[in-house]
Amino acid sequence: MVSALTNIGLDLLFVIRFDMGVAGVAWATLIAQGMCAVISFVVLMKRLKRMESEEECQGIKPKLFERSAAARIARVGIPSMLQQSMVSLSMMMMQGLVNSYGKVFVAGYTAATKIDTLAMLPNMNFSNAMSSYTAQNIGADKPERVTAGYRASMLMVLIFSLIITGVIFLFGPNLLGLFLNAGAEGSAMGYGMSYMKTVSMFYVLMGFLFVGNGLLRGAGDMKAFMISSMSNLFVRVFIAYLLAHFIGSSAIWWSIPIGWGVGASVSFLRIKSEKWKDKSLVR
């Protein structure tokens, strides 16, 4: 969340105040993510120093490398790595389609995605909370709490999503005005509003996807998490390129909720099956 908010603030500073254009956006992303990476590393190292392993508690020098620990890390890390690679690849493919519609369209689309990123933050935080909550309760052998927490989280993302949708419909032009300067062509604003109104109507699907994936990730069911995430991204790219031949540029934003719906369905069916209860790395 800090990285996203910092990125948006630096975008406004570099693009509007210093008129740095595309280079300003790139520098804003680099600075925001680099700053958060350094802070995260420092906090992690400080907390690790306060933690003792079982060997240290028994006065035994811990091993420098443990194969079993590496295997558990790989089980979690490899699916996440593949998912992040798929995210990058899908973003590149979507950007190629976006660029084909010209610079005015790109301006409107880029401004809308900035607002979209900010609107995603509550659901992203619900996902992270669900992941931690799931891991803690599975570790405590209380899976029934996970189910109750999942239902409560689904209700909360529904409420927050409806509120955010209302804000976008009421104040969309004002929000886009933060990223489109006064000299921007009117059609750029039109593209941006079309994107925001279409996508925001389905934020609830995005919330369901994020919460479901948070549960699967916290349960250690990384295979199901990866399938859900990749289904969302694959369907999004496929639908965007397919529908672009029939409905033009609006296919780009219609593909997003379709992808969310498919990914959310995958995670929901997996959670409904309760097979995730047997995937924990630690008991």
C-alpha positions in Angstrom: 0.0 0.0 0.0 2.8 2.4 0.9 4.5 1.7 -2.4 1.3 2.3 -4.4 0.5 5.6 -2.6 4.1 6.8 -3.0 4.1 5.9 -6.7 0.9 7.8 -7.3 2.3 10.9 -5.4 5.6 10.8 -7.3 3.7 10.4 -10.6 1.8 13.6 -9.8 4.9 15.4 -8.8 7.1 14.4 -11.7 4.5 14.5 -14.4 2.5 17.6 -13.5 4.9 19.7 -11.5 8.2 18.9 -13.3 6.7 17.9 -16.7 8.9 14.9 -17.0 6.4 12.9 -19.0 7.0 9.1 -19.4 10.4 9.3 -17.8 8.8 10.8 -14.7 6.4 7.8 -14.5 9.4 5.4 -14.8 11.4 7.3 -12.1 8.3 7.4 -9.8 7.9 3.6 -10.0 11.6 2.9 -9.5 11.9 5.2 -6.5 8.7 4.0 -4.8 9.4 0.3 -5.2 13.1 0.7 -4.4 12.3 2.6 -1.2 9.8 0.0 -0.1 12.3 -2.8 -0.9 15.0 -1.2 1.3 12.5 -0.5 4.2 11.2 -4.1 4.0 14.7 -5.6 4.1 15.7 -3.5 7.1 12.5 -4.3 9.0 12.9 -8.0 8.2 16.6 -8.2 9.3 15.7 -6.4 12.6 12.9 -8.9 13.4 15.0 -11.9 12.4 17.6 -10.9 15.0 14.9 -11.1 17.7 13.9 -14.5 16.7 15.6 -17.7 17.8 15.4 -21.1 16.0 14.8 -24.3 17.9 18.5 -25.2 17.7 19.5 -21.9 19.3 17.0 -22.4 22.1 18.7 -25.7 22.8 22.1 -24.2 22.6 22.9 -25.9 19.3 24.4 -23.9 16.4 21.9 -23.8 13.6 22.7 -25.2 10.2 23.7 -22.8 7.5 21.5 -24.7 5.0 18.6 -27.0 5.5 17.3 -29.0 2.6 13.8 -29.5 4.1 13.4 -25.7 4.7 14.6 -25.0 1.1 12.0 -27.5 -0.2 9.2 -25.8 1.7 10.3 -22.4 0.5 10.4 -23.6 -3.1 6.9 -25.1 -2.8 5.6 -21.6 -1.9 8.1 -19.6 -3.9 8.0 -21.3 -7.3 4.2 -20.9 -7.9 4.4 -17.3 -6.8 7.4 -16.7 -9.1 5.4 -18.2 -12.0 2.4 -16.1 -11.2 4.4 -12.9 -11.1 6.1 -13.8 -14.4 2.6 -14.3 -15.9 1.6 -10.9 -14.5 4.5 -9.2 -16.2 3.9 -11.1 -19.5 0.2 -10.3 -19.5 0.9 -6.6 -18.8 3.3 -6.5 -21.7 0.7 -8.0 -24.1 -2.0 -5.7 -22.8 0.2 -2.7 -23.2 0.9 -3.7 -26.8 -2.8 -3.7 -27.5 -3.3 -0.4 -25.7 -0.5 1.3 -27.7 -2.1 0.3 -31.0 -4.9 2.7 -30.3 -2.7 5.8 -30.2 -1.3 8.3 -27.7 -4.7 9.9 -26.7 -6.1 6.5 -25.8 -2.9 5.6 -23.9 -3.1 8.8 -21.9 -6.7 8.1 -20.9 -6.0 4.4 -20.2 -2.9 5.2 -18.1 -4.7 7.8 -16.0 -7.6 5.4 -15.4 -5.2 2.6 -14.3 -3.7 4.9 -11.7 -7.1 5.4 -10.1 -7.8 1.7 -10.5 -4.6 0.8 -8.6 -5.6 3.0 -5.7 -9.1 1.5 -5.7 -7.7 -2.0 -5.5 -5.8 -1.3 -2.2 -8.7 -2.2 0.2 -9.2 -5.5 -1.5 -5.5 -6.2 -1.6 -5.3 -5.6 2.1 -8.3 -7.9 2.7 -6.4 -10.5 0.7 -3.2 -10.1 2.8 -5.3 -10.2 6.0 -7.1 -13.4 4.9 -3.8 -15.0 4.1 -2.4 -14.3 7.5 -5.6 -15.2 9.3 -5.8 -18.5 7.4 -2.2 -19.5 8.2 -2.6 -18.7 11.9 -5.8 -20.7 12.3 -4.7 -23.7 10.3 -1.5 -23.7 12.5 -3.8 -23.7 15.5 -5.9 -26.5 14.0 -9.0 -24.3 13.8 -10.1 -24.6 10.1 -13.6 -23.7 11.0 -12.4 -20.2 11.9 -11.0 -19.8 8.4 -14.4 -20.6 6.9 -16.0 -18.0 9.1 -13.3 -15.4 8.3 -13.7 -16.1 4.6 -17.5 -15.4 4.8 -16.9 -12.2 6.8 -14.2 -11.0 4.4 -16.5 -11.6 1.4 -19.1 -9.4 3.0 -16.6 -6.7 3.8 -15.2 -6.6 0.2 -18.8 -6.4 -1.1 -19.5 -3.3 1.0 -16.2 -1.6 0.3 -16.4 -2.4 -3.4 -19.9 -0.8 -3.6 -18.6 2.3 -1.8 -15.6 2.7 -4.2 -17.8 2.2 -7.2 -20.1 5.0 -6.0 -17.1 7.3 -5.5 -15.8 6.6 -9.0 -19.2 7.3 -10.6 -19.6 10.5 -8.6 -16.1 11.9 -8.8 -14.5 10.1 -11.7 -13.7 13.2 -13.8 -12.2 14.9 -10.8 -10.0 12.0 -10.1 -8.9 11.7 -13.7 -8.1 15.4 -13.7 -5.3 14.7 -11.2 -3.5 12.8 -14.0 -4.7 14.5 -17.1 -3.5 18.1 -17.4 -5.8 20.9 -18.6 -4.5 20.7 -22.1 -5.3 17.0 -22.5 -7.7 16.1 -25.3 -11.3 15.5 -24.3 -11.3 12.1 -25.8 -8.6 11.0 -23.3 -11.0 11.9 -20.5 -13.7 9.9 -22.3 -11.6 6.8 -22.6 -10.5 7.1 -19.0 -14.1 7.4 -17.8 -15.3 4.5 -19.9 -12.6 2.3 -18.4 -13.3 3.4 -14.8 -17.1 3.1 -15.0 -17.0 -0.3 -16.7 -14.3 -1.9 -14.4 -15.6 -0.3 -11.1 -19.0 -2.0 -11.6 -17.2 -5.3 -11.1 -14.9 -4.5 -8.2 -16.8 -7.0 -6.1 -15.5 -9.8 -8.4 -12.0 -8.5 -7.9 -12.6 -8.5 -4.1 -13.9 -12.1 -4.2 -10.8 -13.1 -6.3 -8.4 -11.5 -3.9 -9.9 -12.9 -0.7 -10.2 -16.4 -2.2 -6.6 -16.3 -3.3 -5.5 -15.0 0.0 -7.1 -18.0 1.7 -5.5 -20.4 -0.7 -2.1 -18.8 -0.3 -2.4 -18.8 3.5 -3.4 -22.4 3.5 -0.4 -23.4 1.5 -2.5 -24.5 -1.5 -0.1 -22.8 -3.9 -1.1 -24.9 -6.9 -4.7 -23.8 -6.7 -3.6 -20.2 -6.1 -1.4 -20.3 -9.2 -4.2 -21.8 -11.3 -6.7 -19.1 -10.1 -4.3 -16.3 -10.7 -3.1 -17.5 -14.1 -6.7 -18.2 -15.2 -7.6 -14.6 -14.5 -4.6 -13.3 -16.5 -4.9 -15.7 -19.4 -8.6 -15.0 -19.9 -8.1 -11.3 -19.6 -5.5 -11.2 -22.4 -7.4 -13.7 -24.6 -10.7 -11.9 -24.3 -9.1 -8.5 -24.9 -7.5 -9.5 -28.2 -10.5 -11.5 -29.3 -13.2 -8.8 -28.6 -11.0 -6.0 -29.9 -12.0 -7.3 -33.4 -15.7 -6.8 -32.6 -16.1 -3.9 -30.1 -12.8 -2.1 -30.5 -10.8 -0.5 -27.6 -13.5 -1.1 -25.0 -12.6 -4.8 -25.2 -9.6 -3.9 -23.0 -11.6 -2.9 -20.0 -14.4 -5.5 -20.5 -11.7 -8.2 -20.4 -10.7 -7.3 -16.9 -13.9 -8.2 -15.0 -14.3 -11.3 -17.1 -10.8 -12.4 -16.0 -11.7 -11.6 -12.4 -14.9 -13.7 -12.7 -13.1 -16.7 -14.0 -10.3 -16.5 -11.4 -12.8 -16.0 -8.6 -14.8 -19.0 -9.7 -11.7 -21.2 -9.7 -10.7 -20.1 -6.1 -14.3 -20.4 -4.9 -14.7 -23.9 -6.2 -11.4 -24.9 -4.6 -12.4 -23.5 -1.3 -15.9 -25.1 -1.5 -14.2 -28.5 -2.0 -12.3 -28.0 1.3 -9.2 -29.7 -0.2 -7.1 -26.7 0.8 -7.3 -27.9 4.4 -4.8 -30.6 3.7 -2.2 -28.4 2.0 -0.6 -26.7 5.0 3.2 -26.7 5.2 3.3 -26.7 9.0 1.0 -28.2 11.5 
